[in-house]
Amino acid sequence: MKIRLVSLILGFLACLPLASGADHEVQVRFEKSLKVAKTISNVQIEWLDTLWINDPAALMALNATVFSRTFEYSFIASGQKFRASCKLISGTSTNMTRLCESAFDGESYTTYTADSRSMTKRTLPELGSNSESADNPLAAPFMFLGKRSDDCGNCVLRSTDIASDGFARGLTLPTGQRADGLLEISLTGLPVGKKPTTWTIAIDEASDTFSPRTIRFVAPGSGYEVDSKLLDYTNLGAYPFPTRIEWSMSAFPPTSPPTLLSTGMVSVISARIPDRTTDSVFNLDSEEQTAATVWDWDQKTLTKSGPRSEDCLRELRLKEAARQQASTNAQSAITNRLMPPP
């Protein structure tokens, strides 16, 4: 009897490292990928971003029966400095912004919209702009660590954020669950629609890297969920990232059949590590010469004015009020996919 009892105890103990070891392995993979991502300090990437809207209410708000658009995004970074641009390739609407850019030179964050020849400046680049996509492929594996929330509806996650000191420091991922050759990890996200959100990340159980295959985001407070597939991974240096992202937004709680609100696809055109990027890339000096108006967010004043300056000032103040409210719902989430808020 004692021998049998000892055998049972040893058998039980032998199983423990397998369960806890899998969780430990996920954490090791996460920390390894994060460490590698931080080494990509110089990068240049371009991608196409296409959106299709299916939600009748959103189409009605847009005064359209069908809607799609494709933007070409680019992102250049060196250390914490970066430059981003967004160019309209095609769209079913004729009143969309055709070209916008932004740059952070380490001291000032500047945005420029070519269509209206308007420029804004602020000290820090926490808030994104029209020139930056919420689906930057380099940051996609860590999208669940972004800051977009009720308090920061315009925040985007950049590869420069991931490379910064202290990013995700001390984060321990929760226990993973095995399912069909995958390890699924769920964690609570920042509040959207005044309720906590949930992220579910699925990675290959047999892989030795933290390369999510799917990432699901659920925002019960705003009544939607987004399912993203991260496909066709490649390496930039030693860092793995997806070259294609397919996502769909559906109503939450789920319906049968699902109520599809919108779908989208991101396809990388090119990605490389340049030998050197000159500092002049990270300013918008020539655009400032062209700008009709320049607004300083820190000082809340126009530093350069032109025709219709008062209209411009009024519009900028309204945008600032909208930023402070930072309310997010299903409709605004779809609109953000259409064109992230300035």
N, C-alpha and C positions, 0 to 999 in steps of 0.2 A: 504493500500500500504506500509506504514512504517513497519507494523508488518511483512508483507511478506518479505520486504527487510532485516529486522533484522534477520529473520529466515534463509534467504539465506546466509547472512554473517556468522551467527553462524555455519551453516552447512559446509561452506567453511573452517572456522577456525578449526572445529572439525576434518577435514580430514588432516590437516597439520601435527599433531603429528604422525599420522600413517606412513606417508612417511618418515619424518625425523627420526622418532623413529627406523625404520628398519635400516637406515644407522648408527645411533648411536649404535644399538644393534650389528652390525657387528664389529664396532670399539671396543666395550666392549669385545666381544668374542675374537677378535684378541689379545687385551692387556692381557686378562685373560690367554689365551693359552701360550702367550709369557712368562708371569710371571711364569706359572707352568713349562714350558720348562727349565727355568733358574734354577729351583730347582733340576733338574736331573744332579747333579755334578758328581756322580759316576755311571758308566754304563758299561755294557758289552753286545755286540750284534754281532750276526753272521747271514749272509744271503747268498743266492745263487743269482747270477746275470747271466742271459742268454741273448745272443744277436743272432739275425738272420739278415743277410744282404740280401737285395733284389735288390739293385741298381746294374744294369749291369756294369756301369762305375766303381763302387767300387769293384765289383767282378773281373773285368778285372785288376784293379790295384793290387789286391791281387793274381792275376794269379790263380783264382779259379772259378769253375762253381757254387758251393754252399759254404756257409760259416756259421758256428755257433760256439759258444764257451760258456762255463760255468765256471765262477770263483766262488770261495768261499771267501767272505770277512769277516774280523772280525775287530771290533773297540772297544777298551777299553779306558775309560777316567776317570780321577779323577781331578776335577777342570779344569785347563787349560792344564794339561798334558794328553797325549794320545799316544796310540800305535795302528797302523793299519797294516793289512797284507792281501795279496791277493795270493790265491793258485789256480792253474789251475786244474780244475776237468775233463774237456773234451773239445775237439776242433777238427775241421776238418783240421786244419793246424798243422804241426809238429814243426814249428819254433817259437812257442809262449813262452813267459817268464813263467816259471813254479812256481816261488816263489819269492815274493818281500815283504819287510817290511819297515815301517818307524816309527819313534818315536820322540816325543817332550817332553823333561824332564823339561820344563820351562825355559831353557836357550839355548838349542841347538836342532835343527831339523836334524835328521839323517835318511838317506834312505839306504837300502841295497838290492841288487839284487843277489840272491843266484846263479843263473845260471852263471853269469860272475864274481862272487865274487867281485863286485865293490860297493863302499860305497861313499856317498857324505854327507857333513855337511854344514849347514848354521845357522845363528842366529835365524831367524824367519821362521815360517812355512806357510807363505802366499800361496806359490805355492804348489800344490798337487804333488803327485807322483803316480807311477803305483800301489802302494799298497792301494790307496784310490779311492773309487768309487764316481762318480758324483751322484749316486742314493742311498745315505745313508738313510734308511727308517726313522731314527730319525729326520733327517733334512728335509725330503720331504715336510711336510706341509708348510715350509717356503722357498722352493726352489726359489721362485721369488725374494728373498732377497740376492741371491748369487752374487758374484763379477765377475763371468766369463764374459769376454768381449774382445774387440780388445786389450785392454791394459793388460789383464791378462787371456790369453787363457787357462791357466792350473789351474786357481783358482777353488777350491771346497768349498762347504759349509759344515762345520762340526757342530755337536751338541755342541762342545766346543765354537764355534763362537757365537751360539745362546745364550749360557749361560754367555758370557762375558759381562762386564759392557758396557753400551752404545749401544749395538746392537739394531737397529731399534728404538732407542730413538727418540721421537718426530714425528715418522711416522704416518700420518693420511691417512687411506685408502680412495680411492675415492668413489663416490656414487655407490651403488649397484643397479642392475636392476633385477626385478623378472622375472623368466622364468621357467615354469613347476615345481614349487615347489622348485626352487633353487634361490639363490641370486648370480648374476654374477658381479664380480669386475674386471675392466680392468685398468692396469697401464702401463706406459712406462718404459722399462727396459734399461740397459746399451747397448751401440752400439756394434753390431756384423756385420762384413762386411761393416763397415763405415756407417751404418744406424741404427737408433733407433730400438729397439725390443719392442714387446708387450707381456704382460702376462695377461691371463684371468683366474681368479680363480672362481670356482663355489662351493658354500657350501649349505647345506640343509637349507632351510628357517625356518623349524620347529625346528632345532637343537638349543642347547644352547652353543655349543662349536664351535671353529674355526677349523673345520676338513674338508679341501677341498676334494671334491669328484673327481673333475677333475681340471687339470691345463694345460693350453694351452700356448705354447711359440712359437712366430712367429718371424723369423729373415729374413725380406725381403732382406736385403743386402747380405745374403748368400744363399737365395733361398730355405729355408726349414722351416718347422714348426714341433713341437713335441707336441703330445697330450698324456697326462699321466692320467691314472685312478688310484686313491689311494683307495685301497680296504681293507676290513677285518680289520677295526680299532680295536686296543686293547689299554690297558692302561699300562704304565710303571709308577708306582706311580699314580699320578693324571693326567699325561700327555698322551693324546691320539695320537697315530701314526699308520700308515698303516702297516700291515704285508705282504701286496702284492701290487706291483706296476706293471701295464701293460702299456707300452708306444709304440707309433708308430711314426716314422718320415716320413713325406711326403714332396714332392716338393711344393714350394710356389712361385708364386701364384698357387692356387689349380687347378687341371685339372679334367676332367670328362672322365673316372673314375679317382680317385686319383692316383698319381704316388707314390707308396710306396717305400721308400728307405731302411728302416730297422725297425725291431720290437724288443722288449725286454721285459723281465719279471724279477722282483725281488721278492724273497720269503724269509721271515725271518725264520731262523732255531731256534734261541733262543734269548731271551733278558731278562736281569735281572739287578738288582741293587745289586752289591756285598757289603758285610759289610765293606770290606777294601781291597785296592789294594796297594801292596808294591811299593815303588819308583823304585825298580830294574826293574820292568816291563817296565818302560818308558825310558830305555836306551838299546842300542844295543852293549853292551860291548863284549859279546861272538862272535857276528857277526863281530865286528871290528878285533878281533883276527884272524878270518878266512879270512877276506878280503885281496885280493891281491893288491888292490889299494884303496886309500882314497883321495877324492878330497875335498878341502875346497873352497866353493863358495865365501865366504867373502874375502879370501886372494887370490883367483884365483891361487891356487897352489896345487900340490900333496903333502900330508903329509905322505903318504905311497905309495911306488911304488913296482912294481914287473915286471914280464915279459910283454913286449909290453906296457910299460908305456907311450911311446910317442904316440902310437896309441890311448890309453885311453885318453891322454891329448887332442889330436886332436879332438876326438869324443865329449868330454865334452865341448870344446870351440865351436864346431858347435852347440851343444844343447843350449848353452848360447845365441848364435846369434839368434837361432830360437825363444827363449823366448822373446828376445828384440823386434823382429818383431811382434810377437803375432798376426799374421793374421789368421782370422777364416773364413772358407767357408763351404759349404755343405759337401765336401769331408772330410775335417778335422773333422767336427762334427761327421760323421759316424766313422772315425778312432778313435776318442776319446771314442766313445761308445765301440769300439772293445778293445782298451787298452788306458786309459788316458795317455797323454804324461808324460815322466819322469820329 
